[in-house]
Amino acid sequence: MKTYLEACTVPTVSIGKVEIPRLIMGIHPFDGCGYVSPERDKEMLDHFSDVQRIVDVLAYMANQGITMVQTDHMVPHLNRQHLTAVWKASQQAGINIATLPFIVVPITLDGQPVDQHRVHANFDQNAFERYGQTYRDYLTNDPIVGYLTGGHGIEDDALVNFEEVPPYTPEEIGRMKIDYATFERYIGFFDGFDLLIADPGAEIDLLAPAGRFDLIEEYITFLRKHFDAVVTSVHHPGITIPALEEGNASFDGYITPLNKLNVFMLPTPDSALEAIRNSSRPVIGIKTMAGGRMVAQEAFDYALNEIGIAACMFGLGTLDEVQYTTAEAKKALA
């Protein structure tokens, strides 16, 4: 069986100690998340309920030289199916497909897991304080935000009510810890796979603006015992990336939305793009095609060539869709 690098035929880039393809397979919409509509999600979830359809897509991609795939454990029963598909696709293609696991940071406050609603309230509080009505207007009009809120967008009265869902206070954030026993269970989810790069989840968007670099560095040190490189997902790049840069956090790179339509680039497209351009570390782009709203070659050409990020991770679909998208993505790299 070939290694992922032996079979990789697209340009590669170094992230920490790891060489990776500049094109990476994403997990969506195998898990029923396509960023277009609930109807499209159901269609994809039904289609990929047959695991062999996922296997065929992954094996095709690997044989096209794109030999790394994102995995996660956010929806365990679906993502166990996805991991099964990754293993079967590796056997079918004769290639040991590398994985980039998304790992939620198990943060606790006084021994209890943090409330994700309050965590997101902190995201909004930080954005409102810096960008005010500009952030509010952006949320109202962004199509992926609209998708995430049931297809209706966000009206003023639907924004987070800070009295009902209070953000964590600086004092509370100062008491937060990481539950490493839970983290070990998370790692066990990926037993048997070629784990190269760890991707801590959106909790970094809470810890970095709050200045908890002690906790971030403690976590990175722990991750490096298991992985050759540590990157982090960043969902509010306009705030979080500058905070991580200023704090000199020792991540090897960032994973964040980037697309020419400025979709889901938080807290504002201008702030997100400035942070990405000024990053001292490699950036892996997601939402490259703006959730299926852009022509593939134009989307990849913008991210990889015009902006010049290190790599793109993109969601897959049916085999016909994947064949087209893959060909267009390769043209952008040629």
C-alpha positions as CSV (number, residue, x, y, z in Angstrom):
1,M,0.0,0.0,0.0
2,K,1.3,3.4,-0.9
3,T,1.8,6.1,1.7
4,Y,-0.3,9.3,1.3
5,L,2.8,11.2,0.1
6,E,3.8,8.5,-2.4
7,A,0.4,8.7,-4.0
8,C,0.0,12.5,-3.8
9,T,0.2,14.1,-7.2
10,V,-0.8,17.6,-6.3
11,P,1.6,20.2,-5.0
12,T,2.4,19.9,-1.3
13,V,3.2,22.4,1.5
14,S,4.9,22.1,4.9
15,I,2.7,22.5,8.0
16,G,5.0,22.1,11.1
17,K,6.8,18.8,10.6
18,V,4.3,17.5,8.1
19,E,4.1,17.7,4.3
20,I,0.5,17.8,3.1
21,P,-1.4,18.1,-0.2
22,R,-2.5,21.7,-1.0
23,L,-5.9,20.2,-1.6
24,I,-7.6,18.3,1.3
25,M,-10.9,16.4,1.3
26,G,-13.5,17.7,3.7
27,I,-16.1,15.8,5.6
28,H,-19.2,17.6,4.3
29,P,-21.8,16.8,3.1
30,F,-21.3,13.1,4.1
31,D,-22.7,14.2,7.5
32,G,-25.7,16.0,6.0
33,C,-24.2,19.5,6.1
34,G,-24.0,21.3,2.8
35,Y,-24.6,25.0,3.7
36,V,-27.3,25.4,1.1
37,S,-30.6,24.2,2.5
38,P,-32.2,21.7,4.8
39,E,-33.7,20.0,1.7
40,R,-30.2,19.6,0.2
41,D,-28.9,18.3,3.5
42,K,-31.5,15.6,3.7
43,E,-30.8,14.6,0.1
44,M,-27.1,14.2,0.8
45,L,-27.7,12.4,4.1
46,D,-29.9,9.9,2.3
47,H,-27.5,9.5,-0.5
48,F,-24.5,8.8,1.7
49,S,-26.4,6.5,4.1
50,D,-24.9,3.9,1.8
51,V,-21.3,3.9,3.0
52,Q,-20.0,2.5,-0.3
53,R,-20.9,5.8,-1.9
54,I,-18.6,7.6,0.5
55,V,-15.9,5.0,-0.1
56,D,-16.1,5.5,-3.9
57,V,-15.7,9.2,-3.6
58,L,-12.8,9.0,-1.2
59,A,-11.0,6.3,-3.3
60,Y,-11.5,8.4,-6.4
61,M,-10.0,11.4,-4.7
62,A,-7.1,9.4,-3.4
63,N,-6.4,8.0,-6.9
64,Q,-6.5,11.6,-8.2
65,G,-3.6,12.3,-5.9
66,I,-5.5,14.2,-3.1
67,T,-4.6,11.9,-0.3
68,M,-5.6,13.7,3.0
69,V,-9.1,13.9,4.5
70,Q,-10.6,15.7,7.4
71,T,-12.3,13.6,10.1
72,D,-14.1,14.5,13.3
73,H,-16.2,13.1,16.1
74,M,-18.8,15.8,16.4
75,V,-21.6,13.5,15.3
76,P,-20.3,10.1,16.5
77,H,-22.6,7.7,14.7
78,L,-22.1,9.5,11.3
79,N,-18.4,10.0,11.7
80,R,-17.8,6.4,12.7
81,Q,-19.4,5.6,9.3
82,H,-17.0,8.2,7.8
83,L,-14.0,6.6,9.4
84,T,-15.1,3.2,8.2
85,A,-15.3,4.7,4.7
86,V,-11.8,6.2,5.0
87,W,-10.4,2.8,6.0
88,K,-12.3,1.0,3.2
89,A,-11.3,3.7,0.6
90,S,-7.7,3.2,1.6
91,Q,-8.0,-0.5,0.9
92,Q,-9.9,0.1,-2.3
93,A,-7.4,2.6,-3.6
94,G,-4.3,0.9,-2.2
95,I,-3.3,4.2,-0.6
96,N,-3.0,4.9,3.1
97,I,-5.2,8.1,3.2
98,A,-3.9,10.5,5.8
99,T,-6.4,12.1,8.2
100,L,-6.6,15.6,9.8
101,P,-8.9,15.1,12.8
102,F,-11.0,17.9,14.2
103,I,-10.9,17.7,18.0
104,V,-13.2,19.7,20.3
105,V,-11.2,21.3,23.1
106,P,-12.8,19.8,26.2
107,I,-12.9,23.0,28.4
108,T,-14.4,22.9,31.8
109,L,-15.4,25.5,34.4
110,D,-15.5,24.3,38.0
111,G,-15.4,20.7,36.8
112,Q,-18.3,21.1,34.3
113,P,-18.2,21.3,30.5
114,V,-18.5,24.9,29.3
115,D,-21.9,25.9,27.9
116,Q,-21.6,26.2,24.1
117,H,-24.4,28.8,24.0
118,R,-22.4,31.0,26.4
119,V,-19.2,30.4,24.4
120,H,-20.9,31.7,21.3
121,A,-22.2,34.6,23.3
122,N,-18.6,35.5,23.9
123,F,-17.9,35.4,20.2
124,D,-20.8,37.8,19.6
125,Q,-19.9,40.1,22.5
126,N,-16.3,40.5,21.1
127,A,-17.6,41.2,17.7
128,F,-20.2,43.7,18.8
129,E,-17.7,45.6,20.9
130,R,-15.4,46.0,17.9
131,Y,-17.7,46.3,14.9
132,G,-21.1,47.1,16.3
133,Q,-23.8,47.6,13.6
134,T,-21.4,46.4,10.8
135,Y,-21.3,43.0,12.5
136,R,-25.0,42.9,13.0
137,D,-25.7,43.8,9.4
138,Y,-23.2,41.2,8.2
139,L,-24.9,38.4,10.2
140,T,-28.3,39.5,8.8
141,N,-27.2,39.1,5.2
142,D,-24.7,36.3,5.2
143,P,-26.2,33.2,3.4
144,I,-24.4,30.6,5.5
145,V,-25.5,32.3,8.7
146,G,-29.0,32.2,7.2
147,Y,-28.6,28.5,6.5
148,L,-27.4,27.8,10.0
149,T,-30.5,29.7,11.5
150,G,-33.0,27.7,9.5
151,G,-32.8,29.4,6.1
152,H,-34.3,32.7,7.3
153,G,-31.3,34.8,8.2
154,I,-30.9,36.6,11.5
155,E,-33.2,39.5,12.4
156,D,-32.3,42.0,15.1
157,D,-34.5,40.2,17.7
158,A,-32.9,36.8,16.9
159,L,-29.4,37.9,17.9
160,V,-28.0,36.5,21.2
161,N,-29.8,38.0,24.2
162,F,-26.9,38.6,26.5
163,E,-29.2,38.9,29.5
164,E,-30.7,35.5,28.7
165,V,-27.4,33.9,27.6
166,P,-24.7,35.8,29.4
167,P,-21.1,35.6,28.0
168,Y,-18.5,34.2,30.3
169,T,-16.9,36.8,32.4
170,P,-13.1,37.3,32.4
171,E,-13.1,35.9,35.9
172,E,-14.9,32.8,34.8
173,I,-12.6,32.3,31.8
174,G,-9.7,32.6,34.1
175,R,-10.9,29.6,36.1
176,M,-11.4,27.4,33.0
177,K,-9.3,24.2,32.6
178,I,-8.9,21.5,30.0
179,D,-10.2,18.0,30.7
180,Y,-7.4,15.8,29.4
181,A,-9.1,12.5,30.4
182,T,-11.9,13.4,28.0
183,F,-9.3,14.4,25.4
184,E,-7.8,10.9,25.6
185,R,-11.2,9.4,24.9
186,Y,-11.5,11.7,21.8
187,I,-8.1,10.5,20.5
188,G,-9.3,6.9,20.9
189,F,-12.0,7.7,18.4
190,F,-9.3,7.7,15.7
191,D,-7.4,4.5,16.7
192,G,-5.9,2.8,13.7
193,F,-5.7,5.9,11.5
194,D,-2.7,7.8,10.2
195,L,-3.0,10.9,12.5
196,L,-0.6,13.7,11.4
197,I,-2.2,17.0,12.3
198,A,-4.4,17.9,15.2
199,D,-7.1,20.6,14.7
200,P,-8.5,22.0,18.0
201,G,-12.0,23.3,17.7
202,A,-13.7,26.7,18.0
203,E,-13.0,27.0,21.7
204,I,-9.7,28.7,20.6
205,D,-12.0,31.6,19.5
206,L,-12.9,32.0,23.2
207,L,-9.5,31.5,24.8
208,A,-7.3,33.6,22.5
209,P,-9.2,36.9,22.7
210,A,-9.5,36.4,26.5
211,G,-5.7,36.1,26.7
212,R,-5.6,32.5,28.1
213,F,-2.4,31.7,26.3
214,D,-1.3,29.6,29.3
215,L,-4.1,27.2,28.6
216,I,-3.6,27.3,24.9
217,E,0.1,26.5,25.2
218,E,-0.5,23.8,27.7
219,Y,-2.9,22.2,25.3
220,I,-0.6,22.5,22.3
221,T,2.2,20.8,24.3
222,F,-0.1,18.0,25.1
223,L,-1.2,17.6,21.5
224,R,2.4,17.4,20.3
225,K,2.8,14.2,22.2
226,H,0.3,12.6,19.7
227,F,0.7,14.7,16.5
228,D,3.5,16.0,14.3
229,A,1.7,19.3,13.8
230,V,-1.0,21.3,15.5
231,V,-3.2,23.8,13.6
232,T,-6.4,25.4,14.9
233,S,-9.8,26.1,13.4
234,V,-10.6,29.8,13.6
235,H,-14.2,30.8,13.1
236,H,-13.7,34.5,13.9
237,P,-10.4,35.1,12.1
238,G,-10.7,38.9,12.2
239,I,-10.4,38.7,16.0
240,T,-8.8,35.4,16.8
241,I,-5.9,35.3,14.3
242,P,-4.5,38.7,15.4
243,A,-4.9,37.7,19.1
244,L,-3.0,34.4,18.4
245,E,-0.3,36.3,16.5
246,E,0.1,38.9,19.2
247,G,0.3,36.2,21.8
248,N,2.7,34.2,19.7
249,A,0.8,31.0,20.2
250,S,2.8,28.1,18.9
251,F,0.3,26.7,16.4
252,D,1.7,25.5,13.1
253,G,-1.1,27.0,11.1
254,Y,-4.8,28.1,11.0
255,I,-7.9,26.7,9.3
256,T,-10.4,29.4,8.5
257,P,-13.1,30.4,6.0
258,L,-11.9,32.2,2.9
259,N,-13.8,32.9,-0.3
260,K,-14.1,35.6,-3.0
261,L,-17.8,36.1,-2.1
262,N,-16.9,37.0,1.5
263,V,-19.3,34.4,2.8
264,F,-19.0,33.4,6.5
265,M,-15.8,35.5,7.0
266,L,-16.3,36.7,10.5
267,P,-16.7,39.1,12.2
268,T,-16.4,41.1,9.0
269,P,-14.9,40.2,5.6
270,D,-12.4,43.0,5.7
271,S,-11.1,42.1,9.2
272,A,-10.9,38.4,8.3
273,L,-9.0,39.0,5.0
274,E,-6.6,41.4,6.7
275,A,-5.8,38.8,9.4
276,I,-5.3,36.0,6.8
277,R,-3.0,38.2,4.7
278,N,-0.9,39.2,7.7
279,S,-0.7,35.7,9.3
280,S,2.8,34.6,10.0
281,R,1.7,31.0,9.8
282,P,0.3,28.9,6.9
283,V,-3.5,29.2,6.4
284,I,-5.7,26.3,5.2
285,G,-8.9,27.7,3.7
286,I,-12.4,26.3,4.2
287,K,-15.7,27.4,2.6
288,T,-13.6,28.0,-0.5
289,M,-16.6,27.7,-2.8
290,A,-18.8,29.7,-0.3
291,G,-20.9,26.7,0.5
292,G,-21.4,25.7,-3.2
293,R,-22.1,29.3,-4.3
294,M,-19.0,29.7,-6.5
295,V,-17.6,28.2,-9.7
296,A,-14.9,25.8,-8.6
297,Q,-11.9,27.0,-10.6
298,E,-12.5,30.7,-9.8
299,A,-12.9,29.8,-6.2
300,F,-9.6,27.9,-5.9
301,D,-7.7,30.3,-8.1
302,Y,-8.7,33.1,-5.7
303,A,-7.8,31.3,-2.5
304,L,-4.6,29.5,-3.7
305,N,-3.2,32.0,-6.2
306,E,-4.6,35.5,-5.6
307,I,-4.5,35.3,-1.8
308,G,-1.8,32.7,-1.7
309,I,-2.9,30.5,1.2
310,A,-1.2,27.2,1.9
311,A,-4.0,24.8,1.1
312,C,-7.8,24.4,0.7
313,M,-10.0,21.9,2.3
314,F,-13.3,21.4,0.4
315,G,-16.5,19.5,0.9
316,L,-17.2,16.6,-1.3
317,G,-20.5,15.4,-2.9
318,T,-21.7,12.8,-5.3
319,L,-19.1,11.2,-7.6
320,D,-20.1,13.3,-10.6
321,E,-19.8,16.5,-8.6
322,V,-16.4,15.5,-7.2
323,Q,-15.0,14.6,-10.6
324,Y,-15.8,18.1,-11.8
325,T,-14.7,20.0,-8.7
326,T,-11.4,18.0,-8.5
327,A,-10.5,18.8,-12.1
328,E,-11.2,22.5,-11.6
329,A,-9.2,22.6,-8.4
330,K,-6.3,21.0,-10.1
331,K,-6.4,23.6,-12.9
332,A,-6.1,26.3,-10.3
333,L,-2.9,24.6,-9.0
334,A,-1.4,23.9,-12.4
